[in-house]
């Protein structure tokens, strides 16, 4: 049984918990077994938090914290200076950082091989596509590209279907455009 564990590092209000749920729903639509859960207390807007995904090709029976993620998404690059975002990760873990940095510069900050570090300016993409700095949905597009955990078409279809329940078409379109753009713009060495 193959299990992939994902850890999201963000600040409250940046949409990491929502992104983890969207990732879970999209991978479930592909037939995977999934878990998505946050790790935060009575945090205020802007406080650091973590969210997690566990994705498997077989039923999941464990219900514990994710301690050895093979994929780490850093929604707020300022956390690179204040938290150990590499904690518990294997040497070949993938790191996706929301930043305008090159992958080489992000890898240096992480103390990891540039071979496993990817960057995308998800904040700028969200500003361009949505008019607001909400980097969570663009990061899902970049994640689809680098990890293969979810197919882009499945992600876009599931995201649009869920957003249509709550938001006008303009918001749905902006989110799907941001996912597609980040999928194309994610950088590797």
C-alpha positions in Angstrom: 0.0 0.0 0.0 1.4 3.4 -1.1 0.7 6.3 1.2 1.7 9.8 0.5 1.7 12.3 3.3 1.5 16.1 2.7 2.1 18.9 5.1 1.0 22.5 4.5 2.8 25.4 6.3 0.8 28.6 6.3 -0.6 31.5 8.3 -4.2 31.5 9.4 -6.3 33.1 6.6 -4.2 32.0 3.7 -6.4 29.0 2.8 -4.1 26.1 3.6 -6.9 24.2 5.4 -9.2 24.8 2.5 -6.5 23.7 0.0 -6.0 20.5 2.0 -9.7 19.8 1.8 -9.8 20.5 -2.0 -6.8 18.3 -2.6 -8.6 15.5 -0.6 -11.8 15.9 -2.6 -10.0 15.9 -6.0 -7.8 12.9 -5.2 -10.9 11.1 -3.8 -12.6 11.8 -7.2 -9.7 9.8 -8.8 -10.4 6.8 -6.5 -7.9 7.5 -3.7 -8.5 7.1 0.0 -7.8 10.4 1.7 -7.6 12.3 4.9 -7.4 16.1 5.4 -7.0 17.8 8.7 -5.6 20.9 10.3 -3.3 21.4 13.3 -4.1 24.6 15.0 -5.5 25.9 18.3 -7.3 29.1 18.9 -5.1 30.9 16.4 -5.7 34.4 15.2 -5.5 35.6 11.7 -1.8 35.5 10.6 -0.7 33.0 13.2 1.3 30.0 11.8 -0.6 26.8 11.3 -0.2 23.4 9.6 -2.6 21.3 7.6 -2.2 17.8 6.4 -3.2 15.3 3.8 -2.8 11.5 3.7 -3.5 9.9 0.3 -3.5 6.2 -0.3 -4.5 3.5 -2.8 -6.0 1.5 0.0 -8.3 2.3 2.9 -6.6 4.4 5.6 -6.8 3.0 9.1 -4.3 5.3 10.9 -5.6 8.5 12.5 -2.5 10.1 13.8 -0.5 13.2 13.0 1.6 13.3 9.8 5.1 13.2 11.0 7.1 12.1 7.9 5.6 14.0 4.9 7.0 13.3 1.5 5.5 16.6 0.2 5.7 19.9 2.0 4.0 23.1 0.7 5.1 26.4 2.2 2.2 28.9 1.6 4.0 31.7 3.3 7.8 31.9 2.6 8.4 34.0 5.8 7.9 30.7 7.7 11.2 29.5 6.2 12.9 31.8 8.7 10.8 31.0 11.7 9.9 27.3 11.5 11.6 24.1 10.7 9.5 23.2 7.7 11.9 20.2 6.9 11.1 18.5 10.2 10.6 14.7 9.7 11.0 14.8 6.0 13.1 12.3 4.1 15.9 13.5 1.9 13.9 13.1 -1.3 10.8 15.0 0.0 9.4 17.5 -2.4 9.1 21.1 -1.3 6.8 23.6 -3.0 7.4 27.2 -1.9 5.2 30.2 -2.6 7.8 32.7 -3.5 9.4 34.7 -6.2 12.7 33.1 -5.3 14.4 30.8 -7.7 14.4 27.1 -6.7 18.1 27.4 -5.9 17.6 30.2 -3.5 14.7 28.4 -1.8 16.7 25.2 -1.6 19.5 27.1 0.1 17.1 28.4 2.7 15.7 24.9 3.2 19.1 23.3 3.4 18.0 20.8 0.7 19.0 19.7 -2.7 17.6 21.9 -5.5 16.5 18.7 -7.2 13.5 18.5 -4.9 12.6 22.1 -4.5 10.0 23.9 -6.6 8.8 27.5 -6.5 5.9 29.4 -7.8 4.7 33.0 -7.1 1.2 31.9 -6.1 0.5 35.2 -4.4 1.1 37.2 -7.5 -0.9 34.7 -9.6 -3.8 35.0 -7.2 -3.6 38.8 -7.3 -3.6 38.7 -11.1 -6.4 36.2 -11.4 -8.6 37.0 -8.4 -7.6 40.5 -7.4 -6.6 39.3 -3.9 -3.6 37.6 -2.3 -5.0 34.1 -1.8 -2.3 31.7 -2.8 -4.0 28.4 -1.9 -5.6 27.5 -5.2 -2.6 28.4 -7.4 -0.5 26.2 -5.2 -2.8 23.3 -5.9 -2.1 23.7 -9.6 1.7 23.7 -9.0 1.3 20.7 -6.7 -0.6 18.8 -9.4 2.3 19.4 -11.8 5.2 18.5 -9.5 3.7 15.6 -7.6 1.3 13.7 -9.8 -1.0 13.3 -6.8 -3.9 14.7 -8.8 -4.6 15.2 -12.5 -5.0 18.8 -13.5 -8.4 18.1 -15.3 -9.8 16.3 -12.2 -8.6 19.1 -9.9 -10.1 21.8 -12.1 -13.4 20.0 -12.5 -13.7 19.3 -8.8 -12.7 22.8 -7.8 -15.1 24.4 -10.1 -18.0 22.2 -9.0 -17.4 23.0 -5.4 -16.9 26.8 -5.9 -20.0 27.1 -8.0 -22.0 26.1 -4.9 -20.9 29.3 -3.0 -19.5 31.8 -5.4 -20.3 33.7 -8.6 -18.9 32.5 -12.0 -16.3 35.3 -11.9 -14.7 33.8 -8.7 -14.9 30.3 -10.1 -13.2 31.4 -13.3 -10.5 33.3 -11.5 -9.7 30.3 -9.3 -9.5 27.9 -12.2 -7.3 30.3 -14.2 -5.0 30.6 -11.2 -4.6 26.8 -10.9 -3.9 26.5 -14.6 -1.4 29.3 -14.6 0.5 28.0 -11.5 0.6 24.5 -13.2 2.4 26.1 -16.1 4.6 28.6 -14.1 6.0 26.3 -11.3 9.8 26.4 -11.5 12.4 23.7 -10.9 16.1 23.9 -11.2 
